[in-house]
Amino acid sequence: MPNHQRVVVIGGGVSGLATAYLLARDAGPEVEIVLLEASDRLGGKILTQDVAGHPVDMGPDALLVRLPAMRALLEDLDLTTAIVAPGASGAFIWSRARLRPLPPSTLFGIPQKLLPLLRSGLLSPLGVARAALDLVLPRTRTGEDPSVGELVRPRFGSEVFERLVDPMLGGVHAGRADDLSAQSSVPEIAALARRSRSIYLGSRSMRRGSTSSGPALVTLEGGLSRLVDTLVSRLDTCEVRLGAAVTGLRRVSESQDVAGVDAASTDATGYLVELFDGTELAADTVVLATPAFVTADLLARVAPDAAVAAREVPYADVASLTLVYPRDAVTHGLDGTGFLVPPEEGLLLVGCSWLPAKWPHLTDPSSVLIRAMVGRHGDDRFASMDDDALVDQVHRELVQTMGMSAPPTSAHVQRWPRAMPQYTVGHRRRLERIDHALTDVPGIHVTGAAFGGVGIASCVARAQRTAAALTTDVDSAVASSKGPA
Ligand SMILES: Cc1cc2nc3c(=O)[nH]c(=O)nc-3n(C[C@H](O)[C@H](O)[C@H](O)COP(=O)(O)OP(=O)(O)OC[C@H]3O[C@@H](n4cnc5c(N)ncnc54)[C@H](O)[C@@H]3O)c2cc1C
């Protein structure tokens, strides 16, 4: 076995880029890294574009900076000075013909204080009284992997569920709380329910014990593509290929002849990465940082059981619209970051960000940028509308919710088909099946938003674990190739 190892990373979203960067940083010079990206750009769902002269994010626009892996990456990339904190706090929920303040102190919509809940008018007095029952109800017995609905409804009642928790999970996961697994989508709440008879009391004591300070969600000056650009600028020792769609993976063993292939280590057990143009690339180790349905296709021959489990992860189609309104058209005070819409309201809108209030660097003297999100699991009505019809409908809903008095002067529509993985009930078992199947296939690593957390910070945390595992594997492969000292 030669003392040279080739790692091929498939997928140039933040998961693939962060894995490649951390591996390049930590592994020795014996490691050659090749990153293959199908499209003609890097960043995947992270995409900042110019709208009316401002850098607006079309995909994610906020980083959960409290997650240590995210914070560490920003520090490592010298990006902490580029952090922009939200300019407003608080948000609203569209409910029963009004924008009502989201009560402060909620954990994914679970109230941590009852008085602000009552004052917000979001729930009826009866709904607040029903929520308070959590304090006295005996512990709720659920199955091993309850949905968020199964956990929350019996404790807090249907108003908390429908007007707070469901819209919150629509905003974060583009999902429905009756389908999503509590332990996979809101592990904090699942843990509280296990630990404490009353989720309300448990979450209050967790809040008291919290030492975190500063905003949890931030962005970067110039938009989140800056994170991508900075990661890419640090990949100078890696080979990055764009327009390089991978179509399959094959395992090769020591006895197999892979002559004629662009091989790194043809005498070792490894893989052949098949590309769309019919060429193949030999790899000692492969990292799949692709959406689960692509990962499933690529694993089909090397780990069929893992492929079956990966294919079971459902996805939601979503779209973001950035609407530029003349300043005079916006009569609303924009005294928060925006609003969420419960599915029961029947709107196309899932959420709306008031960009100048949310991110101060997106303030414009003559116009107001509004970002609308549409689409959630089970509601892809928007997908059959063309861009003009979609903008028109969203504008009408903004007239209804915010009182816009004139149409937008321009609009940018970004569609994201099959974009948001749904951690539905059974997700953890699916991950266990993938891990189990991959124990028989050394040198294959699976990472990305479909598996260990949907947000960028979770992708970075998983990339960190993947890179650490790879570094160990590669170091021991190199050490064994050198033989006993
Ligand atoms: C509209 C929207 C808003 C969001 N808002 C937030 C937010 O505010 N905060 C947050 O933290 N998260 C947010 N998210 C989630 C976050 O954007 C994603 O979870 C994260 O960017 C996923 O990164 P990834 O690298 O795992 O996957 P992706 O970004 O999907 O990257 C996968 C890459 O693999 C490539 N690829 C696919 N097939 C192949 C192939 N066969 N060969 C080679 N390459 C291939 C793709 O082209 C892509 O570049 C949002 C997502 C969306 C869609």
Ligand as a Chemical Component Dictionary entry (heavy atoms), coordinates in Angstrom:
data_LIG
# 
_chem_comp.id                   LIG 
_chem_comp.type                 NON-POLYMER 
_chem_comp.pdbx_formal_charge   0 
_chem_comp.three_letter_code    LIG 
# 
loop_
_chem_comp_atom.comp_id 
_chem_comp_atom.atom_id 
_chem_comp_atom.alt_atom_id 
_chem_comp_atom.type_symbol 
_chem_comp_atom.charge 
_chem_comp_atom.model_Cartn_x 
_chem_comp_atom.model_Cartn_y 
_chem_comp_atom.model_Cartn_z 
_chem_comp_atom.pdbx_ordinal 
LIG C1  C1  C 0 -34.602 28.315 1.351  1  
LIG C2  C2  C 0 -33.736 27.724 2.443  2  
LIG C3  C3  C 0 -33.519 28.441 3.591  3  
LIG C4  C4  C 0 -32.700 27.921 4.608  4  
LIG N1  N1  N 0 -32.440 28.678 5.712  5  
LIG C5  C5  C 0 -31.504 28.279 6.589  6  
LIG C6  C6  C 0 -31.008 29.178 7.569  7  
LIG O1  O1  O 0 -31.399 30.341 7.647  8  
LIG N2  N2  N 0 -30.044 28.711 8.424  9  
LIG C7  C7  C 0 -29.522 27.455 8.313  10 
LIG O2  O2  O 0 -28.635 27.102 9.115  11 
LIG N3  N3  N 0 -29.937 26.595 7.360  12 
LIG C8  C8  C 0 -30.904 26.976 6.482  13 
LIG N4  N4  N 0 -31.268 26.154 5.450  14 
LIG C9  C9  C 0 -30.683 24.801 5.377  15 
LIG C10 C10 C 0 -29.240 24.840 4.813  16 
LIG O3  O3  O 0 -29.173 25.708 3.727  17 
LIG C11 C11 C 0 -28.808 23.483 4.324  18 
LIG O4  O4  O 0 -29.072 22.493 5.280  19 
LIG C12 C12 C 0 -27.328 23.394 3.994  20 
LIG O5  O5  O 0 -26.914 24.482 3.197  21 
LIG C13 C13 C 0 -27.087 22.064 3.316  22 
LIG O6  O6  O 0 -25.735 21.934 2.950  23 
LIG P1  P1  P 0 -25.203 20.575 2.332  24 
LIG O7  O7  O 0 -23.817 20.814 1.908  25 
LIG O8  O8  O 0 -25.450 19.458 3.278  26 
LIG O9  O9  O 0 -26.147 20.280 1.077  27 
LIG P2  P2  P 0 -26.333 21.110 -0.255 28 
LIG O10 O10 O 0 -26.195 22.550 -0.018 29 
LIG O11 O11 O 0 -27.586 20.586 -0.852 30 
LIG O12 O12 O 0 -25.088 20.652 -1.151 31 
LIG C14 C14 C 0 -25.052 19.430 -1.821 32 
LIG C15 C15 C 0 -24.193 19.616 -3.058 33 
LIG O13 O13 O 0 -24.065 18.351 -3.716 34 
LIG C16 C16 C 0 -24.085 18.599 -5.102 35 
LIG N5  N5  N 0 -24.445 17.357 -5.790 36 
LIG C17 C17 C 0 -25.668 16.774 -5.868 37 
LIG N6  N6  N 0 -25.592 15.647 -6.591 38 
LIG C18 C18 C 0 -24.301 15.503 -6.962 39 
LIG C19 C19 C 0 -23.598 14.522 -7.722 40 
LIG N7  N7  N 0 -24.222 13.446 -8.248 41 
LIG N8  N8  N 0 -22.266 14.681 -7.921 42 
LIG C20 C20 C 0 -21.605 15.754 -7.410 43 
LIG N9  N9  N 0 -22.232 16.718 -6.681 44 
LIG C21 C21 C 0 -23.557 16.584 -6.457 45 
LIG C22 C22 C 0 -25.139 19.689 -5.250 46 
LIG O14 O14 O 0 -25.038 20.336 -6.491 47 
LIG C23 C23 C 0 -24.807 20.579 -4.069 48 
LIG O15 O15 O 0 -23.877 21.572 -4.400 49 
LIG C24 C24 C 0 -32.106 26.638 4.434  50 
LIG C25 C25 C 0 -32.348 25.905 3.267  51 
LIG C26 C26 C 0 -33.149 26.442 2.275  52 
LIG C27 C27 C 0 -33.351 25.654 1.000  53 
# 
loop_
_chem_comp_bond.comp_id 
_chem_comp_bond.atom_id_1 
_chem_comp_bond.atom_id_2 
_chem_comp_bond.value_order 
_chem_comp_bond.pdbx_ordinal 
LIG C1  C2  SING 1  
LIG C2  C3  SING 2  
LIG C2  C26 DOUB 3  
LIG C3  C4  DOUB 4  
LIG C4  N1  SING 5  
LIG C4  C24 SING 6  
LIG N1  C5  DOUB 7  
LIG C5  C6  SING 8  
LIG C5  C8  SING 9  
LIG C6  O1  DOUB 10 
LIG C6  N2  SING 11 
LIG N2  C7  SING 12 
LIG C7  O2  DOUB 13 
LIG C7  N3  SING 14 
LIG N3  C8  DOUB 15 
LIG C8  N4  SING 16 
LIG N4  C9  SING 17 
LIG N4  C24 SING 18 
LIG C9  C10 SING 19 
LIG C10 O3  SING 20 
LIG C10 C11 SING 21 
LIG C11 O4  SING 22 
LIG C11 C12 SING 23 
LIG C12 O5  SING 24 
LIG C12 C13 SING 25 
LIG C13 O6  SING 26 
LIG O6  P1  SING 27 
LIG P1  O7  DOUB 28 
LIG P1  O8  SING 29 
LIG P1  O9  SING 30 
LIG O9  P2  SING 31 
LIG P2  O10 DOUB 32 
LIG P2  O11 SING 33 
LIG P2  O12 SING 34 
LIG O12 C14 SING 35 
LIG C14 C15 SING 36 
LIG C15 O13 SING 37 
LIG C15 C23 SING 38 
LIG O13 C16 SING 39 
LIG C16 N5  SING 40 
LIG C16 C22 SING 41 
LIG N5  C17 SING 42 
LIG N5  C21 SING 43 
LIG C17 N6  DOUB 44 
LIG N6  C18 SING 45 
LIG C18 C19 SING 46 
LIG C18 C21 DOUB 47 
LIG C19 N7  SING 48 
LIG C19 N8  DOUB 49 
LIG N8  C20 SING 50 
LIG C20 N9  DOUB 51 
LIG N9  C21 SING 52 
LIG C22 O14 SING 53 
LIG C22 C23 SING 54 
LIG C23 O15 SING 55 
LIG C24 C25 DOUB 56 
LIG C25 C26 SING 57 
LIG C26 C27 SING 58 
# 
